[in-house]
């Protein structure tokens, strides 16, 4: 009888350790999941901020781009009139 009682006691301790390990693993998984989610949110926020800054810069630099486009168009008409290369036979 003592052997059976000892075996049951060891089985109960083993089950307790298994349960303890399971809860510890679940806690670790929850921490890691939370950390991954936080990093994803941080990356998304940084991406949004970068996009907003880019749009903000484009909004301020548009008048300069329009002037550059008009000067390029003027030089483009000159290039059409005079070819930059001549084919010889």
SULTA-V437906 format. One line per field, one symbol per residue. ss: DSSP state (A for helix, B for strand, O for the rest). phi: phi as a letter, one per 40 degrees, with the letter a starting at -180 (. if undefined). psi: psi as a letter, one per 20 degrees, with the letter a starting at -180 (. if undefined). A space follows every 50 residues. Layout:
BEGIN
ss=???
phi=???
psi=???
END
This chain:
BEGIN
ss=OAAAAAAAAAAAAAAAAAAAAAAAAAAAAAAAAAAAAAAAAAAAAAAAAA AAAAAAAAAAAAAAAAAAAAAAAAAAAAAAAOOOOOOOO
phi=.ccccccccccccccccdcccccccccccccccccccccccccccccccc cccccccccccccccccccccccccccccccbccbbcbb
psi=hhghggghgggggghggggghghghhgggggggggggggghgggghgggg gghghgghhhjghhhgghghhhhghhhhhhhoqiqppq.
END
